[in-house]
Amino acid sequence: MTKTQLAGLDLLRFLAAFYIVVFHLGIHFRQEPLTLFFSRGQSATSLFFILSGFLLTTLYGRRPLDYAAQQRFIWRRATRILPPYLLGLGLMFMVQRFWYLPSTDVLMFLTMTQTWFVGSSHLLNAPAWSASCLMFFYLTFPAVLKFWQSRSEKMLLGSLAGLWLLGIAVSMVLVHLPVTFNADAWALYLHNNPLMRWPEFMLGMVTALLIERRAWTWRPRPELLWAGAGSVVLAMALLPRDTFAVNNGIFAPLSLLLLLTALSVGERLAPWLSRIRARQIANSTLVLYMIHQPVQIAFQTFWKAPLLSGWYVAVYLCCVLLLSVLIDHAFCRPVTRWLQTLSGVNVVVPQLASRTSIRRRVFRARVLRHRAVQFESADD
């Protein structure tokens, strides 16, 4: 898989993050379907987890990771996620002044374990719960990758449906158990718990392995993929809100369809995406996700116009997007590089093959084959 094929995923990552930012504004449109569409923010996290599993497996799934490679991988991912995560917490402390919180709650957020305790995931920076899930996925990725790499193609294909059903069934059973917690707090815990969202991450991993092994030899017609992606919009706009009360795993197949659609148009969009620096914008989505809540609170505090007016929404969205790109470029990336240098770990990022490098490899293989034929002829 080439970089140009993955270009569409950059656009998809940005659109998903932008959607969640709009969702957290809580806008009520005059058109009810539009309001319903922008009320599915919890469901969009499924797409993020699937994308994360897919991209990581595409980069690191070509061969098993030895112990040193596992250390490099975990450290690289930790140094990438911690700067925006801690920055978001710091900004939330500034705008909300959470000085009254118990030290145990602060410790949970600093160690990214808030999603493992009932009623704790939204105490500080609410969107940070997804980072806690991602950290768990990163820590388990080497072992899980080794497991899936040893599975046959038939097993991987069957696992797509199995993982989807597992993610839905477990949470639906647990949510009805008699517990001593508040029902809403228990449902939120199941929605945010890393183990409940793990199947979605593994769905992305399995999909990447199937594509890498060329188990899916068919090339879907673009119009069919676009029609399928359109069904995502219809489902989000028309299905009742209470359909997704627990973990929204029902959207996992539709998220996979969006992923395949983005892959199918990636090469066509690559030149345009390169001109608008889509990769840099997509790389700032983690920062956008971590800081948009405190920025929104600051806007609500200082903005004098009516809340959620047209100007408010436009100015807020422009500011939070621009801030995310600038902070990622000027702060988070340098801090990440500094942490990697400080650790003494030589982190090597696997590089996806470009069209030029593929042509060079094919040409080199042909030259070597031609030389081998010449050698055999001379030897005869």
DOZAVEX-707297 format. One line per field, with one value per residue (C-alpha): residue number from 1; x, y, z. Coordinates in Angstrom, 3 decimals, always signed. Each point is the difference from the previous one (the first is absolute). Layout:
<rs>
k: c(NUM_...)
east: c(X_...)
north: c(Y_...)
up: c(Z_...)
</rs>
This chain:
<rs>
k: c(1_2_3_4_5_6_7_8_9_10_11_12_13_14_15_16_17_18_19_20_21_22_23_24_25_26_27_28_29_30_31_32_33_34_35_36_37_38_39_40_41_42_43_44_45_46_47_48_49_50_51_52_53_54_55_56_57_58_59_60_61_62_63_64_65_66_67_68_69_70_71_72_73_74_75_76_77_78_79_80_81_82_83_84_85_86_87_88_89_90_91_92_93_94_95_96_97_98_99_100_101_102_103_104_105_106_107_108_109_110_111_112_113_114_115_116_117_118_119_120_121_122_123_124_125_126_127_128_129_130_131_132_133_134_135_136_137_138_139_140_141_142_143_144_145_146_147_148_149_150_151_152_153_154_155_156_157_158_159_160_161_162_163_164_165_166_167_168_169_170_171_172_173_174_175_176_177_178_179_180_181_182_183_184_185_186_187_188_189_190_191_192_193_194_195_196_197_198_199_200_201_202_203_204_205_206_207_208_209_210_211_212_213_214_215_216_217_218_219_220_221_222_223_224_225_226_227_228_229_230_231_232_233_234_235_236_237_238_239_240_241_242_243_244_245_246_247_248_249_250_251_252_253_254_255_256_257_258_259_260_261_262_263_264_265_266_267_268_269_270_271_272_273_274_275_276_277_278_279_280_281_282_283_284_285_286_287_288_289_290_291_292_293_294_295_296_297_298_299_300_301_302_303_304_305_306_307_308_309_310_311_312_313_314_315_316_317_318_319_320_321_322_323_324_325_326_327_328_329_330_331_332_333_334_335_336_337_338_339_340_341_342_343_344_345_346_347_348_349_350_351_352_353_354_355_356_357_358_359_360_361_362_363_364_365_366_367_368_369_370_371_372_373_374_375_376_377_378_379_380)
east: c(+0.000_+1.422_-0.104_-2.310_-2.506_-0.058_-0.454_-3.765_+0.300_+1.587_-3.139_-2.187_+1.887_-0.452_-3.699_-0.668_+1.779_-1.783_-3.320_+0.668_+0.898_-3.337_-1.787_+1.356_-1.498_-3.459_-1.511_-3.728_-0.782_-3.391_+0.100_-0.419_+2.017_+2.942_-0.237_-0.101_+2.986_+2.152_-1.148_+1.961_+3.344_+0.376_-0.262_+2.792_+2.544_-0.526_+1.418_+3.035_+0.779_-0.420_+2.212_+2.656_+0.129_+0.066_+2.796_+2.225_-0.340_+0.716_+3.246_+1.156_-1.829_+2.351_+2.087_-0.131_+1.381_+2.931_+0.477_+2.050_-2.500_-2.841_+1.763_+0.571_-3.612_-1.480_+2.360_-0.686_-3.754_+0.228_+2.123_-2.464_-3.144_+1.254_+0.806_-3.497_-1.630_+1.795_-0.453_-3.756_-0.061_+2.022_-2.338_-3.025_+1.496_+0.485_-3.530_-1.888_+2.274_-0.336_+2.103_-2.622_+0.337_+1.409_+3.577_-1.131_-2.109_+2.895_+2.309_-2.414_+0.095_+3.763_+0.449_-2.731_-1.969_-3.218_-2.004_+0.575_-2.033_-3.754_-0.953_+3.541_+0.470_-1.637_+1.186_+2.607_+0.454_-2.882_+1.349_+3.224_-1.695_+0.806_+3.722_-0.212_-1.439_+2.680_+2.779_-1.396_-0.168_+3.627_+1.224_-1.710_+0.641_+3.227_-1.554_-3.301_+1.822_+1.969_-3.254_-1.755_+3.067_-0.054_-3.656_-1.046_-1.864_-3.234_+0.382_+0.555_-3.058_-2.159_+1.419_-1.410_-3.541_+1.050_+1.684_-2.937_-2.545_+2.247_+0.287_-3.768_-1.035_+2.295_-0.980_-3.702_+0.111_+2.026_-2.139_-2.995_+1.845_-1.187_+2.707_+0.283_+1.045_-2.244_-1.436_+1.232_+3.482_+0.182_-1.075_+2.590_+2.661_-0.802_+0.090_+3.453_+1.688_+3.008_-0.991_-3.418_+1.580_+2.839_-1.924_-0.294_+3.761_+0.559_-2.484_+2.354_+2.973_-1.689_-1.105_+3.559_+1.401_-2.586_+0.829_+3.741_-0.359_-2.183_-2.742_-2.406_+0.970_-3.141_+0.034_-3.377_-1.731_+0.359_-3.713_-0.883_+2.405_-1.374_-3.533_+1.052_+1.679_-3.205_-1.810_+2.169_-1.398_-3.569_+0.407_+1.439_-2.732_-3.042_+0.554_-1.310_+2.488_-0.524_+1.220_+3.554_-0.419_+3.022_+3.004_-1.223_+1.624_-2.886_+1.871_+3.182_-0.878_-0.989_+3.302_+1.836_-1.965_+1.097_+3.589_-0.191_-1.628_+2.817_+2.573_-1.687_+0.151_+3.359_+2.102_-2.351_-0.039_+3.715_+1.194_-2.741_+0.524_+3.725_-0.622_-2.177_+2.442_-2.609_+2.590_+1.019_-3.648_-0.831_+2.979_-1.409_-3.298_+1.264_+0.780_-3.378_-1.727_+1.829_-0.262_-3.361_-1.952_+1.976_+0.093_-3.774_-0.426_+2.236_-2.080_-3.221_+1.471_+1.280_-2.273_-2.557_-2.309_-2.908_+1.248_+0.250_-0.742_+1.264_+2.985_+0.848_+0.126_+2.018_+2.586_+0.299_+0.538_+2.600_+1.873_+0.042_+1.148_+2.752_+1.121_+0.187_+2.241_+2.262_+0.284_+0.756_+2.696_+1.561_-0.377_-1.127_+2.262_+3.159_-0.798_-0.521_+3.346_+1.706_-1.466_+1.123_+3.504_+0.054_-0.920_+2.931_-2.315_+0.736_-3.523_-0.251_-3.331_-0.895_-0.370_-2.772_+1.107_-0.611_-0.617_+3.577_+1.507_-2.228_+1.146_+3.620_-0.477_-1.717_+2.756_+2.698_-1.683_-0.170_+3.682_+0.992_-2.168_+1.564_+3.481_-0.876_-1.188_+3.190_+2.093_-1.831_+0.410_+3.719_+0.389_-1.697)
north: c(+0.000_+3.366_+3.430_+1.292_-2.754_+1.090_+3.678_-0.340_-1.138_+3.346_+1.754_-2.532_+0.500_+3.748_-0.162_-2.404_+2.285_+3.060_-1.800_-0.700_+3.649_+1.070_-2.713_+1.363_+3.402_-1.545_+1.919_-0.419_+0.614_+0.847_-3.224_-2.954_-2.471_+2.431_+0.239_-3.793_-0.304_+2.239_-1.757_-3.217_+1.168_-3.046_-2.174_+1.788_-1.313_-3.458_+1.368_+1.406_-3.322_-1.940_+2.491_-0.225_-3.796_+0.071_+2.562_-1.546_-3.460_+1.398_+1.500_-2.741_-3.129_-1.199_-2.061_-1.047_+2.551_-1.167_+1.216_+3.062_+0.951_-0.335_+2.382_+2.497_-0.223_+0.531_+2.869_+1.674_-0.167_+1.177_+3.031_+0.859_-0.143_+1.435_+3.626_+0.820_-2.031_+1.851_+3.318_-0.579_-0.781_+3.126_+2.212_-1.548_+0.732_+3.623_+0.588_-2.092_+0.347_-3.597_+0.607_-1.665_-3.430_-2.812_-0.958_-3.520_+1.376_+2.116_-3.015_-2.081_+2.585_+0.420_-3.771_-0.222_-2.585_+1.993_-2.256_-3.011_+1.489_+0.586_+3.672_+1.308_+0.304_+3.446_+1.669_+2.226_+0.238_-2.170_-0.740_-1.330_-3.335_-1.058_+0.596_-2.372_-2.647_+0.665_-0.413_-3.409_-0.936_+1.076_-2.021_-3.141_+0.548_-2.069_-3.092_+0.380_+0.556_-3.211_-1.871_+1.271_-0.424_-3.734_-0.365_-1.267_+2.169_-1.921_+0.552_+3.721_+0.303_-1.764_+2.180_+3.139_-1.064_-1.625_+3.119_+2.183_-2.272_-0.411_+3.745_+0.424_-3.081_+0.374_+3.592_-0.685_-2.858_+1.887_+3.136_-1.976_-1.620_+0.979_+2.358_+2.375_+2.911_+2.595_-1.408_+2.926_-0.141_-3.742_+0.432_+2.764_-2.227_-2.785_+2.518_+1.291_-3.130_-1.091_-3.678_+0.864_+1.997_-2.450_-1.961_+3.170_+0.547_-3.636_+0.341_+2.558_-2.309_-2.981_+2.129_+1.232_-3.549_-1.210_+2.819_-0.528_-3.711_+0.881_-2.233_+2.540_-0.239_+1.733_+3.729_+1.388_+2.337_+3.591_+0.709_-2.951_+1.196_+3.524_-1.377_-2.014_+3.011_+1.935_-2.597_+1.107_+3.513_-1.277_-2.283_+2.796_+2.401_-2.264_-2.673_+0.876_+1.334_-2.802_-2.542_+0.693_+0.068_-2.107_-0.176_+0.748_-3.121_-0.147_+2.567_-2.076_-1.549_+3.418_+1.400_-2.734_+0.988_+3.618_-1.198_-2.011_+2.947_+2.302_-2.531_-0.323_+3.754_+0.601_-0.085_+2.356_+2.497_-0.278_+3.004_+2.261_-1.193_+0.626_+3.589_+0.777_-1.790_-2.540_-2.163_+2.838_+0.801_-3.670_-0.379_+2.797_-1.824_-1.438_+3.518_+1.188_-2.769_+0.756_+3.811_+0.801_-0.450_+2.570_+2.357_-0.310_+0.798_+3.059_+1.198_-0.482_+2.058_+2.971_+0.093_+2.799_-0.979_-2.442_-3.501_-2.192_+2.851_-0.338_+2.266_-1.803_-3.389_+1.290_+1.863_-2.822_-2.691_+2.083_+0.793_-3.535_-1.471_+2.582_-0.405_-3.765_+0.178_+2.638_-1.784_-3.324_+1.549_+2.374_-1.927_-3.631_-1.155_+1.602_-1.413_-3.445_+0.153_+1.225_-2.844_-2.551_+1.476_+0.186_-3.657_-1.148_-2.242_+0.138_+0.015_-1.067_+0.529_-2.500_+1.802_-0.797_-0.558_+2.791_-0.599_+1.013_-2.427_-2.809_+0.627_-0.020_-3.328_-1.518_+1.300_-1.314_-3.415_-0.126_+0.922_-2.702_-2.549_+0.981_-0.335_-3.428_-1.150_+1.331_-1.806_-3.281_+0.354_+0.678_-2.909_-2.323)
up: c(+0.000_-1.050_+1.606_-2.724_+0.754_+3.648_-0.877_+0.203_+3.618_+0.903_-1.191_+1.815_+3.288_-0.201_-0.887_+2.885_+2.490_-1.389_+0.378_+3.688_+0.618_-1.506_+2.004_+3.281_-0.819_+0.388_-2.910_-0.622_-3.658_-1.397_-2.008_+2.372_-2.179_+0.076_+3.778_+0.258_-2.335_+2.198_+3.175_-0.710_+1.314_+2.224_-3.098_-1.847_+2.495_-1.518_-3.240_+1.836_+1.665_-3.255_-1.847_+2.705_-0.160_-3.796_-0.325_+2.671_-1.533_-3.455_+1.324_+2.354_-1.155_-2.708_+2.396_+3.676_+2.455_+2.098_+3.574_-0.989_-2.696_+2.507_+2.378_-2.805_-1.096_+3.474_+0.794_-3.322_+0.476_+3.624_-0.918_-2.761_+2.127_+3.312_-1.034_-1.367_+2.770_+2.807_-1.780_-0.144_+3.731_+0.767_-2.025_+1.688_+3.415_-1.055_-1.284_+2.561_+3.047_+1.159_+3.102_+2.217_-1.632_+2.159_-0.727_-0.946_-2.867_-1.249_+0.242_-2.087_-2.773_+0.153_-0.353_-2.676_+1.987_+0.493_-2.328_+2.259_+2.875_-0.019_-0.031_-0.550_-3.760_-0.322_+3.210_-1.656_-3.769_-1.221_-3.530_+1.558_+0.703_-3.572_+0.645_+2.962_-2.327_-2.607_+2.548_+0.932_-3.677_-0.508_+2.982_-1.246_-3.716_-0.330_+1.603_-1.849_-3.300_+0.484_+0.649_-3.117_-2.209_+0.729_-1.056_-3.423_-2.480_+0.583_+3.726_-0.539_-2.225_+2.566_+2.756_-1.621_+0.824_+3.274_+1.363_-0.967_+1.688_+3.044_+0.472_-0.106_+1.971_+3.012_+0.710_-0.558_+2.514_+2.604_-0.131_+1.310_+2.895_+3.502_+1.252_+2.919_-2.233_-1.549_-3.256_-2.107_+1.561_-0.664_-3.644_-0.456_+1.552_-2.473_-2.840_+0.986_+1.344_-2.116_+0.093_-1.445_-2.845_-0.641_-2.699_-2.103_+0.096_-0.969_-2.863_-1.508_+0.555_-1.660_-2.958_-0.543_+0.094_-2.515_-2.399_+0.487_-0.805_-2.982_+1.361_-1.429_-3.659_-1.249_-0.606_+1.034_-2.415_+1.242_-0.428_+2.237_+2.665_-0.166_+0.276_+3.036_+1.557_-0.603_+2.091_+2.934_-0.313_-0.262_+3.008_+2.117_-1.090_+0.313_+2.669_+3.492_+2.518_+2.506_-2.579_+1.146_+3.760_+0.915_-2.315_-3.519_-1.426_-2.441_-2.113_-0.296_-3.415_-1.310_+1.274_-1.918_-3.080_+0.411_+0.349_-3.242_-1.757_+1.104_-1.218_-3.391_-0.662_+1.669_-3.170_-1.832_+2.851_+0.839_-2.111_+1.364_+3.579_-0.344_-1.081_+3.023_+2.341_+1.057_+1.747_+2.347_+0.718_+0.600_+2.337_+2.159_+0.593_+3.292_+1.230_-1.268_+1.894_+3.267_+0.070_-1.585_+3.248_+2.059_-2.992_-0.300_+3.706_-0.385_-2.954_+1.924_+2.842_-2.009_-3.068_+0.299_-2.884_+0.523_+0.679_-3.101_-2.380_-3.551_+0.622_+3.212_-1.710_-2.972_+2.098_+2.519_-2.650_-1.846_+3.214_+1.383_-3.335_-0.419_+3.616_-0.396_-3.062_+1.562_+3.357_-1.663_-2.200_+2.541_+3.259_-0.134_-2.822_+1.465_+3.451_-1.515_-1.803_+3.178_+2.070_-2.552_+0.005_+3.800_+0.358_-2.087_-2.013_-3.686_-1.379_-3.603_-1.696_-2.713_-3.305_-2.410_-3.544_-2.472_-3.701_-0.797_+2.501_-1.277_-3.570_+1.137_+1.762_-3.044_-2.276_+2.353_+0.110_-3.792_-0.291_+2.492_-1.806_-3.338_+1.489_+1.380_-3.435_-1.573_+2.627_-0.591_-3.777_+0.313_+2.382_-2.500)
</rs>
